[in-house]
Amino acid sequence: MHRIILVAGILFGVLFLASCAAGPNQLTGLPGHYESPAGFWKGLWHGFIVLFTFIASLFTDKVSIYEVHNTGKLYHLGYLVGIMIFFGGSGRSSGCARKRD
């Protein structure tokens, strides 16, 4: 009985983790409705305003926090840099000195 529960738990865990895996973006490199694909600078801006767009996306379906019509790696880099700038990254606590006894 314990073996069946263990196998079922492992199977559920594997399926749960597989469902969270990111898939390919079929719209990468394709222009959106109004302009060309978003690049580094637009990714930087979208990363910087991610908190505000997330809050807006909770109330409307017309706002999303991520541009699917992007150029790929450069957009992702700008997006992550923008998020790190807005939320402070890990550099905020690096300047704190520890007291020694």
C-alpha positions as CSV (number, residue, x, y, z in Angstrom):
1,M,0.0,0.0,0.0
2,H,2.8,2.4,0.9
3,R,4.5,1.6,-2.5
4,I,1.4,2.6,-4.4
5,I,1.1,5.8,-2.5
6,L,4.8,6.6,-3.1
7,V,4.5,5.8,-6.9
8,A,1.3,7.9,-7.1
9,G,3.0,10.8,-5.3
10,I,6.0,10.7,-7.5
11,L,3.9,10.5,-10.6
12,F,1.8,13.5,-9.4
13,G,4.9,15.5,-8.6
14,V,6.5,14.8,-12.0
15,L,3.2,15.8,-13.8
16,F,2.9,18.9,-11.6
17,L,6.4,20.1,-12.4
18,A,6.0,19.3,-16.1
19,S,2.9,21.4,-16.3
20,C,4.9,24.4,-15.1
21,A,7.6,24.1,-17.8
22,A,7.8,27.0,-20.2
23,G,7.0,26.4,-23.8
24,P,8.2,28.1,-26.9
25,N,6.8,31.5,-27.8
26,Q,5.4,31.1,-31.3
27,L,5.2,34.9,-31.7
28,T,8.9,35.7,-31.1
29,G,10.2,37.9,-33.9
30,L,6.8,38.7,-35.3
31,P,5.5,42.3,-35.2
32,G,2.5,43.1,-33.0
33,H,-0.6,45.0,-34.1
34,Y,1.0,48.4,-34.0
35,E,4.7,48.1,-34.3
36,S,7.8,45.9,-34.7
37,P,8.8,43.3,-32.1
38,A,9.8,44.6,-28.7
39,G,13.6,44.7,-28.2
40,F,15.9,45.4,-25.3
41,W,14.7,48.9,-24.4
42,K,11.0,47.9,-24.4
43,G,11.9,44.9,-22.3
44,L,13.7,47.2,-19.9
45,W,10.6,49.4,-19.7
46,H,8.3,46.5,-19.2
47,G,10.4,45.1,-16.5
48,F,10.5,48.4,-14.7
49,I,6.7,48.8,-14.7
50,V,5.9,45.1,-14.0
51,L,4.3,45.8,-10.6
52,F,1.9,48.4,-12.0
53,T,1.0,46.3,-15.0
54,F,0.5,43.2,-12.9
55,I,-2.0,45.1,-10.7
56,A,-3.8,46.5,-13.8
57,S,-3.9,42.9,-15.3
58,L,-5.9,41.7,-12.4
59,F,-8.8,44.0,-13.4
60,T,-8.7,43.8,-17.2
61,D,-7.8,41.3,-19.9
62,K,-6.4,44.0,-22.2
63,V,-3.2,44.5,-20.1
64,S,-0.5,41.9,-19.8
65,I,2.8,42.1,-18.0
66,Y,4.9,40.6,-20.8
67,E,5.1,41.4,-24.5
68,V,4.8,38.2,-26.5
69,H,5.8,39.9,-29.8
70,N,9.5,40.3,-28.7
71,T,12.9,39.8,-30.3
72,G,13.9,37.0,-27.9
73,K,17.0,37.1,-25.8
74,L,17.6,40.8,-25.8
75,Y,14.0,41.5,-24.7
76,H,14.3,38.9,-21.9
77,L,17.6,40.5,-20.8
78,G,16.0,44.0,-20.7
79,Y,13.0,42.6,-18.9
80,L,15.2,41.1,-16.2
81,V,17.4,44.2,-15.9
82,G,14.2,46.3,-15.5
83,I,12.9,44.1,-12.8
84,M,16.2,44.2,-11.0
85,I,16.4,48.0,-11.2
86,F,12.8,48.4,-10.0
87,F,13.0,46.0,-7.1
88,G,16.6,46.8,-6.1
89,G,18.3,43.6,-7.1
90,S,20.6,42.0,-4.6
91,G,22.9,45.1,-4.4
92,R,20.8,46.8,-1.8
93,S,22.0,44.6,1.1
94,S,25.5,44.2,-0.1
95,G,26.6,47.6,1.4
96,C,25.5,46.7,4.9
97,A,28.3,46.1,7.3
98,R,28.0,43.4,9.9
99,K,28.9,44.1,13.4
100,R,31.5,41.9,15.0
101,D,31.8,41.3,18.7
